[in-house]
Every structure is written in C-alpha cells, then in structure tokens.
Amino acid sequence: MNRPVLRQTPLERVDSFVQITWTPAGHLPPRVSDEVDLDRDGKSDLLVQFEVPQDPALKLAVDVKPLGGRVKAMHVDGVESFSALIARVKDGIVVRVPLAP
C-alpha cells in the first residue's frame, strides 16, 4: 500500500512524499513503466518510468510524470533529496515522489 509521508513539524526540511516499491528487483522487466493510482479512485495519479540494469551496482534514474495535481514532476539520477529519489533497497527498487503543495 502506498501512503503519503507528511512533514511532522514546520522546522523539518523534508518535503512530503509518497514512497513506491517494486519487488523483487531481480524479476522486474528491463524497463518499468507504471501508472500509479495513489488514492485508489480508479484514476492514475502519476506515470513512473525507469530502467532496471542487470548489474545492481549501476546507478538508477527515474522519470515521474504527474497525471493530475497530486505529485511533482521529477527526473532523478539516484538521490536528489530525502523526498525525491530512486534506490535499490534490499530486494526492491524504491522511488520517492514529492507531493504537490
């Protein structure tokens, strides 16, 4: 399940984001292109696209296209910030997408 992570205090410098995980990374196709419905209303909120290199040591990059007003567009190579990243974590690929204000 995908749930937004909201800023807890006004002094924190982390933007609100949603984290999406694809598992197992070893069984993903060479290119992932998924529309994601964050609030389960039957309408996709974003399109996530990334390559899955066979070598887990290679750097990942992700493109996110908003399909509504819920998230920010982004192109990230690795980690841009705590709330905008793509990374291999254990047996998955994690993408954090900043929520629109």
N, C-alpha and C positions, 0 to 999 in steps of 0.2 A: 504494500500500500504506500502511496506517495502522500506525504503530509508536508505542508509548508513549515519552515523553521523561521519563527519570527524573532525579531530583536527583543531582548528581555529588558534592557534598560537603555535610557537615552544616551548614556555615556559609552556604550559599546560601539565599535566602529565596524561591525559586521552587518551587511545588508541582509534583509530577509531573503530566503531562497527555498527552492524545493530540490530535494535530492532524489535522483532516479538511479536505480542499479540494474544492470543487465548481468545475469549469471546463467550458467557458468561461462566465463570468458573463453575458455578453450573450445566451446561448442557454438560460438557465435559465427555468423557468416563473415566473409572478408569485409563487407561494408554493411553497416547498420543504418537504416533509415526508418524511423518510427514516429508516427503521430501519437501524441500522448494526451489523454483526456484527464486532466488533473482533478476535476471536481465530479467526475462521473455523470455528467449531464448529457452524454451522448454526442458532444461536440469536442473535437480535438482542440487543445489549447496551444500546442507547440509541435514543431517538427524538429526532431533531433537526428543529426547525421554525423557519423564518424567511421573511420577506417579501423579495422582490427588487425594490426600486424601480427604475424605468427610469432615473431620474436618479442616476448614480453618486456624486454629492456628498451625497446624503441618508444620514443615519445608519442603520446596520443594528442590528437587535435579534434575539436568538436565544433560544429555549427548548429546554432539553435535559431529557428525562425518562429517568431510568435504568430499564432493563428487567431489571435484575439488580443485583448489588453492585459492579460494576467501576468506575463513574463516579459523580460527584456531580451532583445536580440543579442546574440553574442557569437563571437568566434574566438576560441581559446585554444592555445597550444599549451597543454599541461595545466599549470596552476596560475591563474591571473590574480585571484584573491581567495579568501576563505569561502566566499559565496559564489564564485564563478570558476569552476574547474572541471577537468576530466582526469581521472586517475584509476590505475588498477589497484584494487583493494581486495586482498585475499583472492578468491576465485571469481571476482566480478569486475565490471567496469562501472565506476561511479561518475555521474555527471551532476553537478550542482548548477542550477539555473537561477539567477537573481529574479525575484518577483518585481513586477512593476509597482511604482509607488501608488 
